[in-house]
Amino acid sequence: MPRRPLVVGNWKMNLSAAKGRELARAVADGLPPGAVDVALCPTFVHLFPVADVLRGSRVRLGAQDMFFESSGAYTGEVSPAMIAETGATFVILGHSERRHTIGHLEDDWMINRKVRAALAAHLTPILCVGETLAQRDARQTLDVLTFQLTAGLVGVSADAAERLVVAYEPVWAIGTGRNATPAQAQEAHAHLRRLLADHWAAAAAQAVRILYGGSVKPENARELMAQADVDGGLIGGASLKADSYLGIVSAALAAKG
Ligand code: PEP
């Protein structure tokens, strides 16, 4: 069965609640018909207001992070059940800004706990992996991806394959305007799928959607998504405007249609 393309917008720490609602409405109203899944990931406090706008539409809701414990003395954290309660069905985990930029500096052990907790709460984790520029220059890209994917999936069984999404996001391409070439993306995605096949089995690996993220724009989306193992995109900057985001959704449809 062909994998259905998926385009996810990561709004990061942008937009007011009112602007987020406006953008969500414009995306829902402008969504082209066709076999593509689309999701928007606002900041935690905008999940409920954006959910209100998206109710009844084809656009899904996602969160940008989540804690792995179900409740307790974890000031500032948000549990899997709390995310699910908003109506969100996706959750981005291990984003490079959380791995490398923000004070928490999340490690692979914590990201794995989050992946397992998301699956247990019937959320779809979007597990982000990707190398830094120094790692690419040192030709360590595939080793980094092997480590991050393997560590992220410890204790996750093949039954989860259809519900798992992986995002390949080279750190040097995020928010920099410099995207991976289609060939670089395909090489990384094919490597990730081979690892999934080794970890589980070929059929399970074929079911997993692997998104590319890193400076995707309407102009480069089609060529990236035309690659055999690129099943859609995780979009940052270009998801903050309805026109550019919808342009990427259309490119995904054109590439995979
Ligand atoms: C991201 O934040 O996941 C991302 C890919 O950002 P951008 O599209 O802005 O590079």
Residues whose N, C-alpha, C, O or C-beta is under 5 A from the ligand:
A	BS01	PEP	N10 A173 I174 G175 T176 G213 G214 S215 V216 L234 I235 G236 G237 A238
